[in-house]
Amino acid sequence: MQWTLFQLDDYGPWTTTPQPRREMDLQALQSRVYATVAGAVDAVDGYVFPTRWDNMLAVTNGLDREGHERLQTRVRNRFPVSLSCGVGVAETPADAIADATTALQAAGSAQGERREALRGSFGDDTGDLTVAHFDVVDATGDYTDRYDAYSAHRAIRQGCDALADDMYDRHDALTFFVGGDNAIAVCPPGTTDFSATIDRVLERTGTRWRVGVGHGATAREAGGAAKHALETGRERAQAVVEAACD
């Protein structure tokens, strides 16, 4: 699978030049840059996830070198920052993003003179993807309607962090909080044992999760199948539902 690390080159200096900028200006810029990157990645049926906002990780099967270059130009023309890209292809998400990071780090620091670097390898014929879409069982009843908003947020994020740790350590999968009470994991093909993961997270944090698992040639296809499987799990009160492969 192909992954890209998108990293803003000169974001740090921009936040303090000519003087420290207002925090809401920074938040607004981050959201607009993310929306621009997400639009380009979505056009090839990929997924992009903000991590530290000036760093974004994306499943980019189908986004070739020219597509990355066009996105860099778009960001440069719209915003006061530029975008560098590290691209990696590997059997697992963890290995692909590690390779992408190494390639980009070799081009120089985000706080240095580096501008619009594009490094790494591209995959012409990447394989199928497995996406797992998790949500908290009865988040409204257990958290939203029982606790203050910040306490509910903390509890769900702690559960998501435990989920991400387990999926990464045991499966080399990358898991991201995607809002509300949802998390998405992009997994190596053949990943199983989701039930054991859910049990371990419950024991560690007290949060109850369910998951739908989907497969496909693109992140959108696999993610769509995972969403439908998750809805089936809700209807049937099942913790794990895997969509049938075509």
C-alpha beads as a LAMMPS data file, in Angstrom:
LAMMPS data file: protein, C-alpha beads

246 atoms
245 bonds

1 atom types
1 bond types

-500.0 500.0 xlo xhi
-500.0 500.0 ylo yhi
-500.0 500.0 zlo zhi

Masses

1 110.0

Atoms # bond

1 1 1 0.000 0.000 0.000
2 1 1 1.137 3.568 -0.644
3 1 1 1.158 6.162 2.119
4 1 1 2.199 9.805 2.071
5 1 1 3.444 11.992 4.885
6 1 1 2.334 15.557 4.096
7 1 1 4.337 18.071 6.097
8 1 1 4.217 21.874 6.119
9 1 1 7.704 23.210 5.504
10 1 1 7.713 26.640 7.074
11 1 1 4.736 26.549 9.369
12 1 1 6.697 27.131 12.585
13 1 1 8.405 30.341 11.414
14 1 1 5.125 31.625 9.960
15 1 1 3.392 31.281 13.335
16 1 1 5.891 33.685 14.956
17 1 1 6.747 36.114 12.116
18 1 1 6.719 39.079 12.337
19 1 1 5.236 38.358 15.774
20 1 1 3.318 35.481 17.380
21 1 1 0.027 35.108 15.575
22 1 1 -3.368 34.639 17.158
23 1 1 -4.214 31.042 17.950
24 1 1 -7.477 31.116 16.003
25 1 1 -5.582 32.265 12.911
26 1 1 -3.407 29.173 13.244
27 1 1 -6.379 26.872 13.731
28 1 1 -8.153 28.355 10.708
29 1 1 -5.074 27.945 8.494
30 1 1 -4.613 24.337 9.607
31 1 1 -8.213 23.483 8.783
32 1 1 -8.062 25.102 5.334
33 1 1 -4.803 23.365 4.408
34 1 1 -6.236 20.056 5.608
35 1 1 -9.374 20.565 3.507
36 1 1 -7.224 21.225 0.431
37 1 1 -5.122 18.106 0.973
38 1 1 -8.216 16.025 1.741
39 1 1 -9.852 17.119 -1.507
40 1 1 -6.859 16.001 -3.555
41 1 1 -6.568 12.664 -1.770
42 1 1 -10.309 12.022 -1.961
43 1 1 -10.143 12.532 -5.735
44 1 1 -8.150 9.270 -5.967
45 1 1 -10.399 7.515 -3.412
46 1 1 -7.806 7.833 -0.657
47 1 1 -7.983 8.800 3.009
48 1 1 -6.063 11.550 4.805
49 1 1 -5.834 11.979 8.563
50 1 1 -4.521 14.994 10.480
51 1 1 -2.060 14.034 13.202
52 1 1 -0.345 17.198 14.470
53 1 1 -2.107 19.268 11.768
54 1 1 1.173 20.484 10.289
55 1 1 1.687 16.752 9.653
56 1 1 -0.929 14.659 7.853
57 1 1 -0.826 10.949 7.030
58 1 1 -2.645 9.653 3.975
59 1 1 -3.427 6.461 2.105
60 1 1 -2.555 7.623 -1.425
61 1 1 -2.898 4.579 -3.674
62 1 1 -3.497 6.125 -7.093
63 1 1 -1.879 9.516 -6.393
64 1 1 1.231 9.543 -8.580
65 1 1 4.201 11.904 -8.595
66 1 1 2.456 14.424 -10.840
67 1 1 -0.594 14.391 -8.566
68 1 1 1.574 15.163 -5.547
69 1 1 3.255 17.986 -7.453
70 1 1 -0.088 19.518 -8.422
71 1 1 -1.165 19.443 -4.789
72 1 1 2.062 21.169 -3.737
73 1 1 1.397 23.922 -6.273
74 1 1 -2.185 24.302 -5.047
75 1 1 -1.053 24.721 -1.441
76 1 1 1.672 27.205 -2.412
77 1 1 -0.799 29.319 -4.388
78 1 1 -3.446 29.388 -1.663
79 1 1 -1.535 29.632 1.605
80 1 1 1.491 31.317 3.215
81 1 1 3.153 27.915 3.708
82 1 1 4.448 25.197 1.400
83 1 1 3.985 21.441 1.447
84 1 1 6.561 18.657 1.348
85 1 1 5.727 15.007 0.750
86 1 1 7.372 11.747 1.716
87 1 1 5.952 8.673 -0.013
88 1 1 6.360 5.054 1.052
89 1 1 5.129 1.721 -0.288
90 1 1 5.102 -1.365 1.935
91 1 1 3.020 -4.346 3.006
92 1 1 1.857 -2.670 6.222
93 1 1 0.766 0.882 7.064
94 1 1 3.401 1.140 9.800
95 1 1 6.230 0.230 7.409
96 1 1 4.903 2.439 4.607
97 1 1 4.703 5.552 6.774
98 1 1 8.087 4.779 8.334
99 1 1 9.622 4.652 4.838
100 1 1 7.815 7.858 3.857
101 1 1 9.101 9.615 6.967
102 1 1 12.689 8.481 6.405
103 1 1 12.573 9.704 2.802
104 1 1 11.294 13.127 3.810
105 1 1 13.682 13.526 6.725
106 1 1 16.564 12.933 4.303
107 1 1 15.436 16.016 2.383
108 1 1 15.987 18.307 5.363
109 1 1 14.120 19.718 8.318
110 1 1 10.678 21.285 8.255
111 1 1 12.187 24.140 10.270
112 1 1 15.094 24.621 7.869
113 1 1 15.465 25.655 4.236
114 1 1 13.534 22.735 2.789
115 1 1 10.688 23.726 0.458
116 1 1 8.310 21.458 -1.475
117 1 1 10.425 18.345 -1.263
118 1 1 8.925 15.236 -2.862
119 1 1 10.813 12.087 -1.939
120 1 1 10.190 8.366 -1.755
121 1 1 8.809 5.569 -3.896
122 1 1 5.486 5.178 -5.674
123 1 1 3.464 1.999 -6.159
124 1 1 1.945 1.385 -9.594
125 1 1 0.073 -1.757 -8.583
126 1 1 -0.728 -1.616 -4.888
127 1 1 -2.797 -4.372 -3.344
128 1 1 -6.125 -4.436 -1.566
129 1 1 -6.696 -2.516 1.642
130 1 1 -8.385 -3.504 4.877
131 1 1 -10.168 -0.761 6.821
132 1 1 -11.703 -1.192 10.274
133 1 1 -14.265 1.399 11.386
134 1 1 -14.756 1.429 15.168
135 1 1 -17.291 3.246 17.286
136 1 1 -18.124 3.318 20.979
137 1 1 -21.145 1.240 21.950
138 1 1 -23.937 3.566 23.189
139 1 1 -21.652 6.581 23.489
140 1 1 -24.668 8.837 23.932
141 1 1 -26.114 6.834 26.806
142 1 1 -22.819 6.025 28.508
143 1 1 -21.014 9.341 28.020
144 1 1 -22.777 12.220 26.228
145 1 1 -25.899 12.195 28.391
146 1 1 -24.155 11.292 31.666
147 1 1 -20.954 13.323 31.873
148 1 1 -19.932 16.881 31.168
149 1 1 -18.733 17.394 27.613
150 1 1 -15.024 17.508 28.426
151 1 1 -15.118 14.371 30.589
152 1 1 -16.956 12.506 27.822
153 1 1 -14.352 13.702 25.320
154 1 1 -11.501 12.525 27.540
155 1 1 -13.009 9.087 28.107
156 1 1 -13.568 8.453 24.398
157 1 1 -10.134 9.741 23.413
158 1 1 -8.480 7.562 26.053
159 1 1 -10.296 4.572 24.602
160 1 1 -9.229 5.555 21.101
161 1 1 -5.601 5.940 22.187
162 1 1 -5.654 2.477 23.737
163 1 1 -7.216 1.110 20.554
164 1 1 -4.519 2.757 18.424
165 1 1 -1.756 1.364 20.640
166 1 1 -3.121 -2.176 20.427
167 1 1 -3.661 -2.087 16.659
168 1 1 -0.188 -0.650 16.046
169 1 1 1.720 -2.906 18.439
170 1 1 -0.008 -6.141 17.392
171 1 1 -0.900 -5.547 13.742
172 1 1 1.219 -2.666 12.346
173 1 1 -2.081 -0.873 11.676
174 1 1 -2.529 2.896 11.928
175 1 1 -5.620 4.079 13.807
176 1 1 -7.025 7.605 13.861
177 1 1 -9.751 9.361 15.850
178 1 1 -12.165 10.789 13.262
179 1 1 -14.629 12.637 15.450
180 1 1 -17.596 11.901 17.649
181 1 1 -17.015 8.396 18.999
182 1 1 -15.419 6.972 15.850
183 1 1 -11.981 5.705 14.930
184 1 1 -10.670 4.314 11.655
185 1 1 -7.809 1.827 11.385
186 1 1 -6.056 1.055 8.126
187 1 1 -4.732 -2.479 8.485
188 1 1 -2.511 -4.921 6.638
189 1 1 -4.505 -7.411 4.544
190 1 1 -5.464 -10.463 6.531
191 1 1 -5.717 -8.665 9.872
192 1 1 -8.061 -10.513 12.226
193 1 1 -8.480 -10.805 15.989
194 1 1 -10.498 -7.600 16.296
195 1 1 -12.569 -9.147 19.063
196 1 1 -9.473 -9.617 21.226
197 1 1 -8.457 -6.019 20.606
198 1 1 -11.857 -4.759 21.717
199 1 1 -11.648 -6.900 24.869
200 1 1 -8.207 -5.568 25.768
201 1 1 -9.305 -1.951 25.280
202 1 1 -12.369 -2.549 27.443
203 1 1 -10.211 -4.001 30.191
204 1 1 -7.717 -1.135 29.968
205 1 1 -10.079 1.836 29.672
206 1 1 -13.646 0.706 30.306
207 1 1 -14.798 1.846 26.846
208 1 1 -16.882 -0.610 24.820
209 1 1 -16.211 -0.651 21.078
210 1 1 -17.730 -2.327 18.049
211 1 1 -16.135 -2.559 14.613
212 1 1 -17.021 -3.059 10.979
213 1 1 -14.286 -4.411 8.715
214 1 1 -14.135 -3.884 4.949
215 1 1 -11.796 -4.700 2.088
216 1 1 -11.235 -3.078 -1.281
217 1 1 -8.833 -1.804 -3.909
218 1 1 -9.025 1.747 -2.518
219 1 1 -9.446 3.288 0.913
220 1 1 -12.869 4.611 -0.102
221 1 1 -14.051 1.179 -1.235
222 1 1 -12.707 -0.596 1.847
223 1 1 -13.917 2.163 4.154
224 1 1 -17.379 2.148 2.624
225 1 1 -17.662 -1.589 3.150
226 1 1 -16.474 -1.127 6.734
227 1 1 -19.164 1.499 7.377
228 1 1 -21.901 -0.809 6.101
229 1 1 -20.541 -3.642 8.241
230 1 1 -20.551 -1.339 11.262
231 1 1 -24.213 -0.499 10.680
232 1 1 -24.971 -4.208 10.510
233 1 1 -23.180 -4.617 13.834
234 1 1 -25.340 -1.901 15.389
235 1 1 -28.536 -3.502 14.095
236 1 1 -27.570 -6.973 15.290
237 1 1 -25.788 -5.875 18.491
238 1 1 -22.624 -7.635 17.273
239 1 1 -19.191 -6.444 18.317
240 1 1 -17.401 -7.446 15.093
241 1 1 -18.851 -7.643 11.581
242 1 1 -16.678 -8.214 8.516
243 1 1 -18.024 -7.384 5.075
244 1 1 -17.928 -10.210 2.582
245 1 1 -15.233 -9.914 -0.077
246 1 1 -16.444 -9.696 -3.699

Bonds

1 1 1 2
2 1 2 3
3 1 3 4
4 1 4 5
5 1 5 6
6 1 6 7
7 1 7 8
8 1 8 9
9 1 9 10
10 1 10 11
11 1 11 12
12 1 12 13
13 1 13 14
14 1 14 15
15 1 15 16
16 1 16 17
17 1 17 18
18 1 18 19
19 1 19 20
20 1 20 21
21 1 21 22
22 1 22 23
23 1 23 24
24 1 24 25
25 1 25 26
26 1 26 27
27 1 27 28
28 1 28 29
29 1 29 30
30 1 30 31
31 1 31 32
32 1 32 33
33 1 33 34
34 1 34 35
35 1 35 36
36 1 36 37
37 1 37 38
38 1 38 39
39 1 39 40
40 1 40 41
41 1 41 42
42 1 42 43
43 1 43 44
44 1 44 45
45 1 45 46
46 1 46 47
47 1 47 48
48 1 48 49
49 1 49 50
50 1 50 51
51 1 51 52
52 1 52 53
53 1 53 54
54 1 54 55
55 1 55 56
56 1 56 57
57 1 57 58
58 1 58 59
59 1 59 60
60 1 60 61
61 1 61 62
62 1 62 63
63 1 63 64
64 1 64 65
65 1 65 66
66 1 66 67
67 1 67 68
68 1 68 69
69 1 69 70
70 1 70 71
71 1 71 72
72 1 72 73
73 1 73 74
74 1 74 75
75 1 75 76
76 1 76 77
77 1 77 78
78 1 78 79
79 1 79 80
80 1 80 81
81 1 81 82
82 1 82 83
83 1 83 84
84 1 84 85
85 1 85 86
86 1 86 87
87 1 87 88
88 1 88 89
89 1 89 90
90 1 90 91
91 1 91 92
92 1 92 93
93 1 93 94
94 1 94 95
95 1 95 96
96 1 96 97
97 1 97 98
98 1 98 99
99 1 99 100
100 1 100 101
101 1 101 102
102 1 102 103
103 1 103 104
104 1 104 105
105 1 105 106
106 1 106 107
107 1 107 108
108 1 108 109
109 1 109 110
110 1 110 111
111 1 111 112
112 1 112 113
113 1 113 114
114 1 114 115
115 1 115 116
116 1 116 117
117 1 117 118
118 1 118 119
119 1 119 120
120 1 120 121
121 1 121 122
122 1 122 123
123 1 123 124
124 1 124 125
125 1 125 126
126 1 126 127
127 1 127 128
128 1 128 129
129 1 129 130
130 1 130 131
131 1 131 132
132 1 132 133
133 1 133 134
134 1 134 135
135 1 135 136
136 1 136 137
137 1 137 138
138 1 138 139
139 1 139 140
140 1 140 141
141 1 141 142
142 1 142 143
143 1 143 144
144 1 144 145
145 1 145 146
146 1 146 147
147 1 147 148
148 1 148 149
149 1 149 150
150 1 150 151
151 1 151 152
152 1 152 153
153 1 153 154
154 1 154 155
155 1 155 156
156 1 156 157
157 1 157 158
158 1 158 159
159 1 159 160
160 1 160 161
161 1 161 162
162 1 162 163
163 1 163 164
164 1 164 165
165 1 165 166
166 1 166 167
167 1 167 168
168 1 168 169
169 1 169 170
170 1 170 171
171 1 171 172
172 1 172 173
173 1 173 174
174 1 174 175
175 1 175 176
176 1 176 177
177 1 177 178
178 1 178 179
179 1 179 180
180 1 180 181
181 1 181 182
182 1 182 183
183 1 183 184
184 1 184 185
185 1 185 186
186 1 186 187
187 1 187 188
188 1 188 189
189 1 189 190
190 1 190 191
191 1 191 192
192 1 192 193
193 1 193 194
194 1 194 195
195 1 195 196
196 1 196 197
197 1 197 198
198 1 198 199
199 1 199 200
200 1 200 201
201 1 201 202
202 1 202 203
203 1 203 204
204 1 204 205
205 1 205 206
206 1 206 207
207 1 207 208
208 1 208 209
209 1 209 210
210 1 210 211
211 1 211 212
212 1 212 213
213 1 213 214
214 1 214 215
215 1 215 216
216 1 216 217
217 1 217 218
218 1 218 219
219 1 219 220
220 1 220 221
221 1 221 222
222 1 222 223
223 1 223 224
224 1 224 225
225 1 225 226
226 1 226 227
227 1 227 228
228 1 228 229
229 1 229 230
230 1 230 231
231 1 231 232
232 1 232 233
233 1 233 234
234 1 234 235
235 1 235 236
236 1 236 237
237 1 237 238
238 1 238 239
239 1 239 240
240 1 240 241
241 1 241 242
242 1 242 243
243 1 243 244
244 1 244 245
245 1 245 246
